[in-house]
Amino acid sequence: MKTQNVAILLFTVLFFSASFALANERQTLISGEVNHGGFGGWEVTGTQMGDNNVLMTGGRGAWLLNHSFYLGGAGYGSAFSVGDTGKHVGYGGLLLGFIGSPNSLVNYGFDVILGAGGIANPNDYADNTNCDHNADTFLVVEPGVNVALNVFKYGKINLGASYRFVSRSDDSVFTNDMLSGASVKASMIFGKF
């Protein structure tokens, strides 16, 4: 008799718990109709590495969710050698971001790049006789802020600032402190926003 009572009590608790769970709508971060889009574009960046002013070029592209959240990738490389070292620096990785007021003429955003980079001398690759094809590597985290002007429906001009945090650089010339630094960025982005 005791076993039957316990089974009935357990069934009753499970029944009411399931009924209560079904009666409440599931709460989610994004609800309702979900809009998808995407964008990509070329970007130019000005930054400092140690005492050297460095021009970097690259790009970014991402899948856009509900006009506000994006997930994609970004990558940059120095346009010229850094100082008189003869070495070039490049990095890239996962891009995560948010666009605020996406339908306004001027909108703002926040993003972060999580990735890795490398330091290499391109002259080593031109002459295979003395090249070990190993670039010095590092990890990078680069949060940033952006302001964009919606120029037309499928294009915008984006201006931004970011700070690059570098760790694990094992290069003899380019230390973590030298590679870390602030950047200013300008880009033309095209896509379905």
N, C-alpha and C positions, 0 to 999 in steps of 0.2 A: 504494500500500500504506500509506503514512504517513497519508493522509486517512482510510482505513478504520479504522486503529487509533485515531486521534483521535476519530472518530465513535463507536466502540464504547466508548472510555473515557468520553466525555461522556454517553452513554446510561446507562452503569453508574452513574456518579456521580448523575445525575438520578433514576434508579430507586431507589437506596438512600436518597437524600435525601427523596424522596416517601414511601417506605415508613416511614422514621423519623418523619416529620411526621404521618402517619396513625396511627401506633402510639401517639403521645402525645396525651392528651386536651388540648384547648385550655384554657388557664387564663384565667379571667375574674374580674372584680371581684365579680359577682353570679352565682351558679350555682344549679342545682337549680330547683325550682318558684318562679316569681315571683308574688308577691301584689301586687295593685293596690288602691289605695284613694284617698281624697281627703278634704279637710277645708276648712272655711271658717268665718269668724267675725268678729265685731266686736271692735275693740280701742280702748282709751283709753290715751293716753300723756301723761306729764308730763315736761317738759323745760325747759331754759333757753335763751334766745336773748339773748345779751348779759346785761343786768341784769333781763330780764323772765322771769317764770315763765309758761310757755305750756302750755295744755291742747290736745292734738291728739286727734282721733278719726279712725278709719279702719277698715281691715280687711285681712285676709289670706286667701288661699285657695291650695291647692296639690294637685297630684297626688302621691300617696304610693306609694312603691315598697318592697316587702318590709318594711312597717311602720316603716322607718327613714329612708329618703332621700326628700326632697321637692323639688319644682320647681313654682313658681307665681308669684304676684304679691302685692304689698302696696302700700298707699297710705294716706297720712295728710294731714289738713288741719287748720290751727289752728281751734279752735272759736270763738275771738274774735280781734279784731285784736291784734297784738303791740304791747304798750305803748300809747303814745299816737300811734303812727304812722298808724293807720287801715288798715294793710296786713295782709293774711293771707298765710300761708306754707303751701305744700303740696308734697308730694313722693311719689314712688312708683317702683316698678320691679320688676325680676326678683327673686324670692325663692328662694334655695337653702338647704337645711338638712338636718340630721341629728338624729334622735331616738334617744337611748340608752336601753336597758331599756324598750322601748315597752309591754311587758305588765305591768310592775310598777305598783303603785298610784301611786307617785311616780316620774316619769321626768324626764330632763334632755335638753337639746338645744342645738345651736349653729346659727345661721343668719346669712345676710348678704343685705342688700338692695343691689342695684346699679341705680341709676336716675338720675332727674333730678327737678328741682322748679321751682317758680315762686313769685314774689312779686307780689301784685297788690292794688290797692285796689278792693274790691267797689263802692264808691260811683261809681267811674269807669264801671262797666258799667251802672249804673242810669240814667245820663244819657248817651245816645249822642252828645250834641253835643260833648263834650270828651274823648272816649275814643278812643285809638288802638288799643285791644285788644291791646296788646303787654305781656306780663308779663315782668319780669326773670327770667332763668332761671339755674340752677346744676346742677352734677353732684353726686351723693351716693353714698357707700359707707357702709353701716351694718352692721357686724358686731354680733352679740348672743348672749347666753346666755339660756336659758329653763329653768324648772322647772315641771312640769305635774302636776296631780292628776287621775287618771282618775275622774271623778265617776260616770259610767255608761258602758255599752258604746259609745255614740255621742257622748259629750260629755266635755270636760275643761276645767278652769280652768288658764290658763297665766299665769305671772308671769315677767317678764324684765327684763333691763337691756341697754342697747346704747350704742354711741357713734357719732354721726353725723359723718362727715368730709365737708366740703363744699368744693368748688373751683369756680372760674370764675363766682362770683357777681359780676355787674356792677352791682348795685344800689348807689345812693349811701348808703343808710342801713344795709342789711344786708350786712356784709362776710363773707368766708369764715369768719373767726374768730368772728363773732357767730352765724352759723348753725350752726357746728359745736358739738357738745356731747353730754353724756350724757343718756340717757332711761331712765325706768322705765315698764314696760308691764304692763297687765293685760287679759286677754281671755278670752272664753268661746268655745271652738272646738267645732264639730259636724262629724261626718263618719264615714267608715269608716276606722278606724285599723288 
